[in-house]
Amino acid sequence: MQQKNNENPVQPSLVIVVPCYNEAERLPVNEFVAFLNDYRGVSVCFVNDGSKDSTLEILNQIKGAFEENVHIVSNDENVGKAESVRRGVLYCADRLNFDNIAYLDADLATSLQECLELSKYLNDEISFCFGSRIMRIGSVIERSYMRHIIGRLLATFISGVLKLRVYDTQCGCKIIKRDLAIKLFEEPFISKWLFDVELFARIIKIYGRPDCISKMIEIPLQKWTEKGGSKVKITYAFRLWFDLSRIKRKYHSTL
């Protein structure tokens, strides 16, 4: 696993947080290595969430090849995606000097390159950018029919709860300006998987409903590919309504 000594134009100041739990069999190591070779201005922060397999060893191998661009946070026990992302974001905000902090799923259903492209939408006005799995001409969105149906039902309900016209709150590609990220991830989340909904609720609380829309932008992805081995089971569709109700109760004054 070696670096290439090629020069690249200056890239946006971006660090990407990647939560990992038992990812040894499906972590796309070659994609991470190729990206880190090509984009020296971008770093990746892996959060090992108490994995029981050889995930941490693989992450250390990647770090060994990219000492300056790869960072590892390791949880002693499994705490779930929400808390892992939170710890990764706060680690990056506290110890690394990046203007923007993103997070992506470890399977790279959304590619690292597309995450980087989306980060370029952040500017003096836009503080929060997120990908959206919209099926349209020219895009490649590969998703099982059942998960698509559940996703659309959930998205419709979430839009009603948030009172925002959001097409896809649950896409695992979010990019946030550092100062906002510190505020958004300061407190733990209610749900291990629906923490994205809380992010929107917190943005509304921070900026106020009239101004929050001008601070965020939803960008249709060019490509998103559902990978096997998802940690979110289809049976969670029954529990998520309970989590949503808890979120709604907590942020009732905001929403």
C-alpha positions as CSV (number, residue, x, y, z in Angstrom):
1,M,0.0,0.0,0.0
2,Q,2.1,2.9,-1.3
3,Q,1.7,6.5,-2.0
4,K,2.3,8.0,-5.5
5,N,4.4,11.2,-5.6
6,N,2.2,13.2,-8.0
7,E,1.2,16.8,-7.6
8,N,-2.4,18.0,-7.5
9,P,-4.1,21.4,-7.5
10,V,-5.0,22.7,-4.1
11,Q,-8.2,21.1,-2.9
12,P,-10.9,22.4,-0.6
13,S,-10.1,22.2,3.1
14,L,-12.0,19.0,3.9
15,V,-11.8,16.0,6.3
16,I,-14.2,13.1,5.8
17,V,-15.4,11.1,8.9
18,V,-16.0,7.4,8.2
19,P,-17.7,5.3,10.9
20,C,-16.6,1.6,10.8
21,Y,-18.1,-1.4,12.5
22,N,-16.9,-4.8,11.5
23,E,-16.1,-3.6,8.0
24,A,-13.1,-5.9,7.3
25,E,-15.0,-7.9,4.6
26,R,-16.5,-5.0,2.7
27,L,-14.3,-1.9,3.3
28,P,-13.3,-0.7,-0.2
29,V,-9.6,-0.2,0.7
30,N,-8.5,0.4,-2.9
31,E,-10.9,3.2,-3.3
32,F,-9.7,4.9,-0.2
33,V,-6.0,4.5,-1.3
34,A,-6.7,5.8,-4.8
35,F,-8.5,8.8,-3.4
36,L,-5.8,9.6,-0.9
37,N,-3.2,9.4,-3.6
38,D,-5.1,11.8,-5.8
39,Y,-6.3,14.4,-3.3
40,R,-3.5,15.3,-0.8
41,G,-5.5,18.3,0.5
42,V,-8.2,16.0,1.9
43,S,-8.0,13.8,5.0
44,V,-10.0,10.9,6.2
45,C,-10.9,10.2,9.8
46,F,-11.9,6.6,10.4
47,V,-13.9,5.9,13.6
48,N,-13.6,2.2,14.6
49,D,-16.7,1.5,16.5
50,G,-15.6,-1.4,18.7
51,S,-15.2,-3.8,15.8
52,K,-14.7,-7.5,16.6
53,D,-13.1,-8.4,13.4
54,S,-9.8,-7.1,11.8
55,T,-11.2,-3.7,10.9
56,L,-8.8,-1.8,13.1
57,E,-5.8,-3.6,11.6
58,I,-6.9,-2.7,8.1
59,L,-7.4,1.0,9.1
60,N,-3.9,1.0,10.6
61,Q,-2.5,-0.3,7.4
62,I,-4.1,2.5,5.5
63,K,-2.8,5.0,8.0
64,G,0.7,3.5,7.7
65,A,0.7,4.5,4.0
66,F,-0.9,8.0,4.6
67,E,0.4,9.2,8.0
68,E,-0.5,12.9,7.3
69,N,-3.9,12.3,5.8
70,V,-5.5,9.5,7.8
71,H,-6.6,9.7,11.4
72,I,-8.2,7.0,13.5
73,V,-10.5,7.3,16.5
74,S,-11.2,3.9,18.2
75,N,-14.1,3.3,20.5
76,D,-13.5,0.7,23.2
77,E,-17.0,-0.7,22.7
78,N,-19.8,-0.4,20.0
79,V,-21.7,2.8,20.5
80,G,-23.6,3.0,17.2
81,K,-23.3,5.2,14.0
82,A,-24.6,8.4,15.5
83,E,-22.2,8.5,18.4
84,S,-19.3,7.4,16.3
85,V,-19.9,10.1,13.7
86,R,-20.3,12.6,16.6
87,R,-17.0,11.6,18.1
88,G,-15.2,11.7,14.8
89,V,-16.6,15.2,14.0
90,L,-15.6,16.6,17.4
91,Y,-12.1,15.0,17.1
92,C,-11.6,16.7,13.7
93,A,-12.9,20.0,15.0
94,D,-10.7,19.9,18.1
95,R,-7.5,18.5,16.7
96,L,-7.4,19.1,12.9
97,N,-7.4,22.4,11.0
98,F,-10.0,21.9,8.3
99,D,-12.7,24.4,7.2
100,N,-15.2,21.7,6.3
101,I,-16.1,18.4,7.9
102,A,-18.0,15.6,6.1
103,Y,-19.2,12.2,6.9
104,L,-19.7,9.2,4.7
105,D,-20.7,5.5,5.1
106,A,-17.8,3.1,5.1
107,D,-19.1,1.2,2.1
108,L,-18.8,4.3,-0.1
109,A,-22.3,4.1,-1.5
110,T,-21.6,7.7,-2.2
111,S,-18.0,8.0,-3.5
112,L,-15.3,10.1,-1.9
113,Q,-14.9,12.0,-5.1
114,E,-18.5,13.0,-5.1
115,C,-18.4,14.0,-1.5
116,L,-15.4,16.3,-2.3
117,E,-17.4,17.8,-5.2
118,L,-20.4,18.6,-3.0
119,S,-18.1,20.3,-0.5
120,K,-17.4,23.0,-3.1
121,Y,-21.0,24.2,-2.6
122,L,-20.1,25.5,0.9
123,N,-19.4,29.2,0.9
124,D,-20.1,32.4,3.0
125,E,-23.8,31.8,2.8
126,I,-24.1,28.0,2.7
127,S,-23.0,26.1,5.8
128,F,-24.6,22.7,5.3
129,C,-24.6,20.6,2.1
130,F,-26.1,17.1,1.7
131,G,-26.5,14.6,-1.1
132,S,-29.8,13.4,-2.3
133,R,-30.7,10.1,-3.9
134,I,-33.0,11.5,-6.6
135,M,-33.6,9.2,-9.6
136,R,-33.3,11.4,-12.6
137,I,-31.9,11.3,-16.2
138,G,-28.2,11.2,-16.1
139,S,-27.9,9.8,-12.6
140,V,-27.2,6.2,-11.4
141,I,-29.1,5.5,-8.2
142,E,-29.0,1.7,-7.5
143,R,-31.2,0.8,-4.6
144,S,-33.5,-2.2,-3.8
145,Y,-37.2,-1.6,-4.5
146,M,-38.2,-2.3,-0.9
147,R,-35.7,0.1,0.6
148,H,-36.7,2.7,-1.9
149,I,-40.3,2.5,-1.0
150,I,-39.6,2.6,2.8
151,G,-37.2,5.5,2.2
152,R,-39.8,7.5,0.3
153,L,-42.4,6.9,3.0
154,L,-40.0,7.9,5.7
155,A,-38.8,11.0,3.8
156,T,-42.4,12.2,3.3
157,F,-43.1,11.8,7.0
158,I,-39.8,13.4,8.1
159,S,-40.5,16.4,5.8
160,G,-43.9,16.8,7.6
161,V,-42.2,16.6,11.1
162,L,-39.5,19.1,10.2
163,K,-41.8,21.3,8.1
164,L,-39.1,21.4,5.4
165,R,-39.3,20.4,1.8
166,V,-36.4,17.9,2.1
167,Y,-36.3,15.0,-0.4
168,D,-33.7,12.8,1.3
169,T,-32.6,13.4,4.9
170,Q,-31.0,10.0,5.3
171,C,-28.4,9.9,2.5
172,G,-25.1,9.3,4.3
173,C,-23.2,12.2,2.7
174,K,-23.3,15.4,4.6
175,I,-20.7,18.3,4.5
176,I,-20.7,21.0,7.2
177,K,-18.7,24.1,7.9
178,R,-16.5,23.5,11.0
179,D,-18.1,26.2,13.2
180,L,-21.6,24.8,12.6
181,A,-20.4,21.2,13.0
182,I,-19.2,22.0,16.5
183,K,-22.6,23.2,17.5
184,L,-24.5,20.4,15.7
185,F,-22.5,17.6,17.3
186,E,-22.0,19.0,20.7
187,E,-24.7,16.9,22.4
188,P,-25.3,13.1,21.9
189,F,-28.2,12.1,19.6
190,I,-31.5,10.4,20.6
191,S,-31.4,7.8,17.8
192,K,-28.5,5.6,16.6
193,W,-29.6,5.8,13.0
194,L,-32.0,8.7,12.6
195,F,-29.5,11.3,13.9
196,D,-29.7,13.0,10.5
197,V,-33.2,14.1,11.4
198,E,-31.9,15.7,14.6
199,L,-29.2,17.5,12.6
200,F,-32.0,19.3,10.6
201,A,-33.9,20.1,13.8
202,R,-30.7,21.5,15.4
203,I,-30.1,23.7,12.3
204,I,-33.6,25.1,12.5
205,K,-33.0,25.8,16.2
206,I,-29.6,27.5,15.6
207,Y,-30.6,29.7,12.7
208,G,-34.4,29.9,13.1
209,R,-36.9,28.6,10.6
210,P,-36.9,31.7,8.3
211,D,-33.1,31.8,7.9
212,C,-32.2,28.1,8.0
213,I,-33.2,27.3,4.5
214,S,-30.7,29.8,3.1
215,K,-27.9,28.1,5.1
216,M,-28.4,24.7,3.5
217,I,-28.4,23.1,0.1
218,E,-29.6,19.7,-1.2
219,I,-27.6,18.4,-4.2
220,P,-28.8,15.4,-6.3
221,L,-26.1,12.7,-6.5
222,Q,-24.7,11.6,-9.8
223,K,-24.2,8.1,-8.5
224,W,-25.2,6.1,-5.4
225,T,-24.9,2.3,-5.1
226,E,-26.5,0.3,-2.4
227,K,-23.9,-2.2,-1.0
228,G,-24.6,-5.4,0.8
229,G,-24.1,-6.0,4.5
230,S,-25.9,-2.9,5.7
231,K,-25.9,-2.6,9.5
232,V,-29.5,-1.1,9.3
233,K,-31.9,-4.0,9.2
234,I,-35.2,-3.8,7.3
235,T,-37.0,-4.6,10.6
236,Y,-35.8,-1.2,11.9
237,A,-38.7,0.2,9.9
238,F,-40.9,-0.6,12.9
239,R,-38.7,1.0,15.5
240,L,-37.8,4.2,13.5
241,W,-41.3,5.6,14.1
242,F,-40.7,5.4,17.8
243,D,-37.4,7.2,17.4
244,L,-39.1,9.9,15.3
245,S,-41.7,10.5,17.9
246,R,-39.0,10.9,20.5
247,I,-37.2,13.4,18.3
248,K,-40.4,15.3,17.7
249,R,-41.1,15.6,21.4
250,K,-37.6,16.8,22.2
251,Y,-37.6,19.5,19.5
252,H,-41.3,20.4,19.7
253,S,-40.6,24.0,20.5
254,T,-38.3,24.3,17.5
255,L,-40.4,22.4,15.0
